[in-house]
Amino acid sequence: MLGVPLQATLGYPSSAEKGPQGDPDQRVGLGHWRDGFTQAAQADWAAAFLSLVMCKPYVRSAYWTHLTDAEPHQFPNCGLLQPDGTANAALAEVMRLRGEHLK
């Protein structure tokens, strides 16, 4: 029914602010994970949902919606890198999970 194998695209915003490079028609704030829209919440969400996706045998691959918020993108503040190039805490979680499970 779902057309397995699946490819999952994940993303969660690190801020509720309107990002200057984000799609102006997209909004943040239509629901949130635990502590809202912070780097810590993004990292926690990434760890929880990427772990879930990675444990399913019918998921072929998982992608993060976009790497950086410095370039034009669809989903506001969902990048793993801030507009100034510094890494969000979620990048460390993605790298940790990749290192633990994809050898």
C-alpha angles and dihedrals in degrees: 000000000000095000098244137235092065132205112208126206114199133190140154127177122248092204140024091221119112105259115223093224096042125101105275090217092061121082134198118218107059090120134336145211117248106297098024126241110345135120089255092052091047090052092047092048092048092051093047099045098037089051090051093048093046094054094057112095093209094059109095098184144357125213132188111231094243138343104226139027089208093083130054111284140164104236116055117241095350095122123115088225126056120234089262091055098254116136122251117227088251091069090063090052093050091049092046093052092045090052094047098046110023107061 
